């Protein structure tokens, strides 16, 4: 089974208006931020048309990779979702 097929079995409960991951405002992204557009396994990070990194954490798997990569740079704010929200693994 491919990774994409396994990920399809996950479910997410979105905490609308309260994202648990935020990118701090910036004009030019740091190398760490740019790396997130390539390494996030859920594809939550992307460049906008201004060349800034944005995050859409609705599909976040809470792996913590971005948190570790940006631990020294402070480029993001990362918290676990509130209880009852976030990822639910292995449906099916
Ligand atoms: Fe992506 Fe993992 Fe960070 Fe969630 S915790 S946004 S899945 S790198």
Boltz pocket constraint, residues with backbone or C-beta under 6 A from the ligand:
constraints:
  - pocket:
      binder: B
      contacts: [[A, 21], [A, 39], [A, 40], [A, 41], [A, 42], [A, 43], [A, 44], [A, 57], [A, 59], [A, 60], [A, 61], [A, 62], [A, 63], [A, 64], [A, 65], [A, 66], [A, 67]]
      max_distance: 6.0
